[in-house]
Amino acid sequence: MIIKNVDRHRNLFSRLFSLFDKLKLLRDLTGSPIIECKKALEESKQDVEKAKEILELKGFAHIKPVGRRYKDGFVSVLEKEKGIQLLVLNSETYNIAKTKDFLESIKNLMEHLGKYPKEDLSNEELKNFMGSQIELSEKGKTVKKNVREMLALLSANTLENCSINNIFKRSMKKGIVIGSYIHAEIEPTIGTKAGIVVIK
């Protein structure tokens, strides 16, 4: 009897956390009020994509959510023969920044930044970068999402807001010298602070 009750409560908690994850993901994707996200999920039978379409039709999906402060995270700097690139991924707390999901995300984003078609870019390109398609591995399969959707999923998995704060990319050209430094490196190319110097 006790075992049956434990299993029943475990299944209940599993469903609740699943619903919470979907609510948070839908909230992050659309910026809609949480009550409207709940209604849309109920109407779509918990299909996030359909719920997103419902919110867009109702005119809620254009609202930007009020974000909490991003005060932690890591910066990644990678020097190559062709040039250098930097990306700052922020979270709300340091504990989340140390998780496997967060560190894998910053690595995936850096790989995507390297493949991004523009050789020289800065934060002015961030909006376009957020909408670009990135390849991710899910359950042994390669899927494509845009960077904004990837960050929404990361936020849902970590239960914290996560955001790209800075991107930078500079190609190596004749007459240019580039140097970089990473402070408190926790993994190769990833640390708490970094600096890049470009000398012409």
C-alpha positions as CSV (number, residue, x, y, z in Angstrom):
1,M,0.0,0.0,0.0
2,I,2.8,2.4,0.9
3,I,4.7,1.5,-2.3
4,K,1.6,2.3,-4.4
5,N,1.2,5.6,-2.7
6,V,4.9,6.5,-3.2
7,D,4.6,5.6,-6.9
8,R,1.4,7.7,-7.3
9,H,3.0,10.7,-5.6
10,R,6.1,10.3,-7.7
11,N,4.0,10.3,-10.9
12,L,2.1,13.4,-9.7
13,F,5.3,15.3,-9.0
14,S,6.7,14.3,-12.4
15,R,3.6,15.7,-14.1
16,L,3.7,18.9,-12.1
17,F,7.3,19.5,-12.9
18,S,6.7,18.8,-16.5
19,L,3.8,21.3,-16.6
20,F,6.0,23.8,-14.8
21,D,8.8,23.4,-17.3
22,K,6.4,23.9,-20.2
23,L,4.9,27.0,-18.5
24,K,8.3,28.5,-18.0
25,L,9.4,27.6,-21.6
26,L,6.3,29.2,-23.0
27,R,6.7,32.3,-20.9
28,D,10.3,32.7,-22.0
29,L,9.4,32.1,-25.7
30,T,6.5,34.6,-25.8
31,G,6.7,36.9,-22.8
32,S,3.0,36.3,-22.2
33,P,1.3,36.5,-18.8
34,I,1.6,33.2,-16.9
35,I,-2.2,32.8,-16.6
36,E,-2.5,33.1,-20.4
37,C,0.4,30.6,-20.9
38,K,-1.6,28.2,-18.6
39,K,-4.8,28.6,-20.6
40,A,-3.0,28.1,-23.9
41,L,-1.3,24.9,-22.7
42,E,-4.7,23.6,-21.5
43,E,-6.2,24.5,-24.9
44,S,-3.4,22.8,-26.8
45,K,-3.2,19.8,-24.5
46,Q,0.3,20.8,-23.3
47,D,1.7,21.1,-26.8
48,V,4.1,24.1,-26.5
49,E,4.3,24.9,-30.2
50,K,0.5,25.0,-30.5
51,A,0.2,27.0,-27.3
52,K,2.7,29.5,-28.8
53,E,0.5,29.9,-31.9
54,I,-2.6,30.4,-29.7
55,L,-0.9,33.2,-27.8
56,E,0.3,34.8,-31.0
57,L,-3.2,34.8,-32.4
58,K,-4.5,36.4,-29.2
59,G,-1.8,39.1,-29.4
60,F,0.1,38.2,-26.2
61,A,3.3,36.9,-27.8
62,H,4.7,40.3,-28.5
63,I,5.0,41.3,-24.8
64,K,8.5,41.3,-23.4
65,P,8.8,39.6,-20.0
66,V,10.2,41.6,-17.1
67,G,13.5,39.8,-16.5
68,R,15.3,39.3,-13.3
69,R,18.9,40.4,-12.8
70,Y,21.6,38.3,-14.5
71,K,24.5,38.6,-12.2
72,D,26.5,35.4,-12.8
73,G,27.7,33.2,-15.6
74,F,30.8,32.7,-17.6
75,V,32.7,34.1,-20.5
76,S,34.4,32.0,-23.2
77,V,37.3,33.1,-25.4
78,L,38.7,31.1,-28.2
79,E,41.8,32.0,-30.3
80,K,42.2,30.4,-33.7
81,E,44.6,30.9,-36.6
82,K,41.8,32.7,-38.4
83,G,41.0,35.0,-35.5
84,I,39.3,35.2,-32.1
85,Q,35.8,35.0,-30.6
86,L,34.2,35.7,-27.3
87,L,30.7,35.0,-25.8
88,V,29.3,35.9,-22.4
89,L,26.5,33.7,-21.1
90,N,24.8,34.9,-18.0
91,S,22.6,33.2,-15.3
92,E,21.0,34.5,-12.2
93,T,23.3,32.5,-9.8
94,Y,26.7,31.0,-9.8
95,N,25.4,27.5,-8.9
96,I,23.5,27.3,-12.1
97,A,26.4,28.5,-14.1
98,K,28.5,25.5,-12.9
99,T,25.9,22.9,-14.0
100,K,26.6,20.6,-16.9
101,D,23.6,22.0,-19.0
102,F,25.0,25.6,-18.7
103,L,28.6,24.7,-19.6
104,E,27.5,22.5,-22.5
105,S,25.3,25.4,-23.7
106,I,28.2,27.9,-23.7
107,K,30.4,25.4,-25.6
108,N,27.6,24.8,-28.2
109,L,27.1,28.6,-28.6
110,M,30.8,29.1,-29.1
111,E,30.9,26.4,-31.8
112,H,27.9,28.1,-33.4
113,L,29.6,31.5,-33.2
114,G,32.6,30.1,-35.0
115,K,30.4,28.8,-37.8
116,Y,28.4,32.0,-38.0
117,P,28.9,33.5,-41.5
118,K,30.2,36.9,-40.5
119,E,34.0,37.1,-39.8
120,D,33.8,40.3,-37.8
121,L,30.9,41.1,-35.5
122,S,30.0,42.6,-32.2
123,N,26.8,43.1,-30.1
124,E,25.2,45.0,-32.9
125,E,24.7,41.6,-34.6
126,L,23.3,39.9,-31.4
127,K,19.7,40.2,-32.5
128,N,20.4,38.3,-35.8
129,F,22.6,35.8,-33.9
130,M,19.7,35.0,-31.5
131,G,17.5,34.2,-34.5
132,S,20.1,32.0,-36.3
133,Q,19.7,28.2,-36.4
134,I,21.9,26.1,-34.2
135,E,22.4,22.3,-34.3
136,L,21.9,20.5,-31.0
137,S,22.0,16.9,-30.0
138,E,18.8,15.6,-28.4
139,K,18.4,11.9,-27.4
140,G,21.1,10.9,-29.9
141,K,19.5,12.9,-32.7
142,T,20.6,16.2,-34.3
143,V,17.9,18.9,-34.2
144,K,17.9,22.5,-35.3
145,K,16.6,25.3,-33.1
146,N,17.3,29.0,-33.1
147,V,19.5,30.4,-30.4
148,R,16.6,32.1,-28.7
149,E,14.7,28.8,-28.4
150,M,17.9,27.1,-27.1
151,L,18.2,29.7,-24.3
152,A,14.5,29.3,-23.4
153,L,15.0,25.5,-23.1
154,L,18.2,26.1,-21.0
155,S,16.1,28.4,-18.7
156,A,13.4,25.8,-18.4
157,N,15.9,23.1,-17.5
158,T,17.8,25.2,-15.0
159,L,14.7,27.0,-13.7
160,E,16.7,30.3,-14.0
161,N,16.8,33.0,-16.7
162,C,19.8,32.6,-18.9
163,S,20.9,35.1,-21.5
164,I,23.7,36.0,-23.9
165,N,25.2,39.3,-22.7
166,N,28.0,39.8,-25.2
167,I,29.4,38.4,-28.5
168,F,32.5,39.4,-30.3
169,K,34.4,38.0,-33.3
170,R,37.4,39.4,-35.1
171,S,39.2,37.8,-38.0
172,M,43.0,37.8,-38.2
173,K,44.2,40.1,-40.9
174,K,47.5,41.5,-42.1
175,G,48.8,44.2,-39.7
176,I,46.6,43.1,-36.8
177,V,47.9,41.5,-33.5
178,I,45.3,39.9,-31.2
179,G,45.8,38.8,-27.5
180,S,43.5,37.5,-24.9
181,Y,43.3,36.6,-21.2
182,I,40.9,34.5,-19.2
183,H,40.5,34.9,-15.4
184,A,39.6,32.1,-13.0
185,E,39.5,29.5,-15.8
186,I,37.2,26.6,-14.8
187,E,37.6,24.7,-18.1
188,P,39.8,25.4,-21.2
189,T,38.5,28.7,-22.8
190,I,35.9,29.3,-20.1
191,G,36.3,31.6,-17.1
192,T,34.7,34.3,-14.9
193,K,36.2,37.3,-16.7
194,A,38.2,37.8,-19.9
195,G,39.9,40.5,-21.9
196,I,40.8,40.9,-25.6
197,V,43.3,43.3,-27.1
198,V,43.3,44.1,-30.8
199,I,46.3,46.1,-32.0
200,K,46.5,47.4,-35.6
